[in-house]
Every structure is written in C-alpha cells, then in structure tokens.
Amino acid sequence: MEFTLRARHAGRRAYKEAKDAGAPRIAAKIAGNCAKQRANPRAASQSNLESKRRLRAAAFVRLGGAECDACGESDDAALSIDHIWGGGHLERAFKQSHMLYSDLANGRRVPDGLRVLCMSCQFKAKKYGPFVSLWPRRVS
C-alpha cells in the first residue's frame, strides 16, 4: 500500500487520501479524530499535549534520562535535546520538532550525536563549545 500518514492532520484531504488508497481503517480513524476535535477542541488539544509529553519523556529515557548531562538539572520544562556537533537547524528544516522526539522514542533515530541539556547549558555549549570540561567555572 502506497498510502502514508504524512498528511494525517490535514483533515479532509487526509481522509480522502486514505479512502482513495484503500485504507478504510485509517480513514475511519482520521474521521473519528476530526469529529472528536470538532466536538471538544479543548479535550482534543489536552490529549495531544499529553501524547507529546509522553513522547518527549520516552526520548529522554532513550538518551540516558531526563537530566541535563552537564549540570544535572532535572526540571522537564528546562530540558531539551542538543545536537552535540550542531546541525539541529538542518534537522528542523525537514521535520517538525516533535518528530525528533517521536523518532527517538520509537527507535527510528539513532541517538548518536545527541544529548539532553538544559537551556542554560545549551547556550553555554553554543558559546564555549560542546565540551563541558572546557567551559569556564564560577569561583565562589
């Protein structure tokens, strides 16, 4: 079957593509998702956020845990994925940001060259380079 879910959230177009491709179960799922969204947009949005949180948590686990590799920060709101050798902007040019989390969580992306950093350490890595041991330390 040639049909893919790349246009899954495009609503009517995705439904028509699925139906034309002979994928009635996928078409029914898309139609059901659209109906749920129309009936209760707030609940659908909340469900979508929860799904993204689960994907993000699974991706962090695959990268060694939900903790900054440099400073040990564990606040989920401050953590992000760092491309050690750069190139994150190229990956985001072709994919939405949540797709990186999805690919990592589902094993479609090898975690080589990635690490978990808090945003503060992300900025330090950009300024001082990727090697944490070479970053300047505060003297107290």
BAVOBA-371241 format. One record per residue (C-alpha): x negated, y, z negated. Coordinates in pm, 1 decimal. Last residue first. Layout:
! BAVOBA-371241
xx|yy|zz
X|Y|Z
...
This chain:
! BAVOBA-371241
xx|yy|zz
-3285.2|3106.7|-4476.7
-3475.0|3055.9|-4151.5
-3244.5|3016.7|-3855.6
-3364.3|2764.1|-3600.1
-3460.7|2835.9|-3238.8
-3355.8|2559.8|-2996.3
-3633.4|2324.9|-2885.5
-3502.8|2017.7|-3073.0
-3161.4|2062.7|-2911.4
-3300.0|2000.2|-2562.5
-3042.2|2119.1|-2307.4
-3181.6|2468.8|-2250.1
-3203.8|2784.4|-2461.8
-2918.0|2998.7|-2325.2
-2686.0|2735.3|-2176.1
-2756.5|2493.8|-2458.1
-2691.4|2769.4|-2712.2
-2356.1|2846.7|-2549.0
-2257.0|2479.3|-2559.6
-2379.5|2467.4|-2920.9
-2124.0|2730.4|-3016.8
-1857.4|2556.0|-2810.1
-1900.7|2230.8|-2999.8
-2089.0|1960.4|-2813.7
-1997.9|1609.2|-2696.1
-2238.0|1459.5|-2443.8
-2250.5|1384.1|-2071.5
-2538.4|1285.5|-1841.6
-2435.7|919.5|-1831.7
-2073.9|875.1|-1947.0
-1985.4|655.1|-1646.0
-1651.8|760.5|-1503.9
-1367.4|521.5|-1417.0
-1371.9|367.7|-1765.9
-1016.8|465.5|-1861.0
-1114.8|717.6|-2129.1
-1389.4|869.9|-1915.1
-1169.1|906.4|-1606.3
-883.9|1051.3|-1812.1
-1109.0|1300.9|-1990.5
-1258.2|1409.8|-1657.9
-906.1|1428.3|-1512.5
-801.2|1670.6|-1789.0
-1028.2|1935.7|-1639.3
-863.2|1930.3|-1297.1
-1083.6|1779.6|-1031.5
-1281.0|1893.8|-727.4
-1411.9|2231.4|-841.7
-1425.4|2100.1|-1199.6
-1701.2|1854.4|-1100.8
-1901.9|2131.6|-937.4
-1863.4|2356.8|-1242.4
-1985.6|2073.3|-1463.1
-2307.4|2052.7|-1265.1
-2543.7|2113.6|-1553.0
-2812.6|1869.6|-1671.5
-2645.5|1784.7|-2001.7
-2288.0|1813.5|-1873.7
-2117.9|1911.1|-2199.0
-1780.5|1776.4|-2308.0
-1588.9|1989.4|-2553.8
-1537.7|2029.7|-2927.1
-1404.7|2337.0|-3108.9
-1039.8|2226.6|-3136.7
-1144.1|1878.5|-3248.2
-1321.1|2014.4|-3555.6
-1604.9|1764.6|-3611.0
-1913.9|1987.3|-3608.8
-2226.8|1769.6|-3644.6
-2478.4|2033.4|-3530.0
-2627.9|1898.7|-3206.7
-2426.1|1593.2|-3103.9
-2099.0|1763.9|-3198.3
-1858.7|1507.7|-3344.6
-1560.0|1329.1|-3194.7
-1740.2|1001.7|-3134.6
-2005.2|840.0|-2916.7
-1914.8|942.9|-2564.1
-1646.5|673.1|-2530.2
-1492.3|794.3|-2856.6
-1482.6|1148.0|-2715.0
-1302.0|1019.2|-2405.3
-1044.9|837.9|-2621.6
-981.0|1158.1|-2819.6
-935.8|1357.5|-2497.2
-697.0|1101.2|-2353.5
-491.7|1102.0|-2675.9
-479.5|1482.4|-2679.6
-370.7|1486.9|-2311.3
-82.7|1248.5|-2387.2
22.1|1458.7|-2684.8
25.8|1771.1|-2467.9
240.3|1595.9|-2204.3
487.1|1479.0|-2469.3
512.5|1835.0|-2602.5
581.4|1965.5|-2250.0
850.0|1703.3|-2195.4
1005.0|1790.1|-2531.6
1009.1|2161.5|-2445.5
1147.5|2102.1|-2095.1
1449.4|1902.8|-2216.8
1692.5|1808.1|-1941.0
1484.9|1939.8|-1649.9
1169.3|1766.1|-1769.6
1355.1|1443.1|-1838.4
1508.0|1451.4|-1487.1
1167.4|1510.8|-1327.7
1015.5|1221.7|-1525.0
1301.3|993.2|-1424.7
1263.7|1084.4|-1055.8
889.4|1017.3|-1076.8
952.8|681.1|-1245.1
1215.5|589.3|-986.2
977.2|676.7|-702.1
704.9|466.0|-867.1
941.2|169.3|-893.0
1067.0|221.1|-534.4
720.3|213.1|-375.2
799.0|167.7|-7.5
574.0|445.1|118.9
878.6|653.7|214.6
1012.7|636.2|-142.2
678.1|728.0|-294.2
624.1|1015.1|-52.0
980.7|1142.1|-111.0
938.2|1135.0|-488.7
601.8|1308.6|-460.6
752.8|1583.4|-243.8
1049.0|1625.1|-477.7
835.3|1676.7|-786.2
474.2|1775.6|-727.8
371.1|1606.1|-1048.9
269.3|1276.1|-887.4
93.3|1428.2|-589.5
-224.1|1222.2|-640.0
-17.0|916.0|-728.5
-135.0|708.4|-433.8
54.6|541.7|-149.5
-140.8|336.8|103.4
0.0|0.0|0.0
